[in-house]
């Protein structure tokens, strides 16, 4: 989990949210949601994360959505990462579905 957070932070992802899914989902233990300012940055964040997971931890992550890079999903097993362009993230609002009620996620929450 720390490697994922460090990677997206190093690549200047914005509005990084970590959600603990343990006991709430069998799919993964954690979800990370973050934004890139453009499709190019979204694709770069996802690609670098995938490379770092492979070289540092030996994890071959599955990736979907890199072609259009509006929303890229990286599945590393225990951690699922969603990298969005801001307007796409606002449209889907994954945080509202997964964050416990009453948890604020930022200034606009």
Beta strands, then each sheet from edge to edge (+ up, - down):
strand 1: 14-20
strand 2: 30-36
strand 3: 62-64
strand 4: 71-75
strand 5: 79-85
sheet 1: 1+ 2- 5- 4+ 3-
end
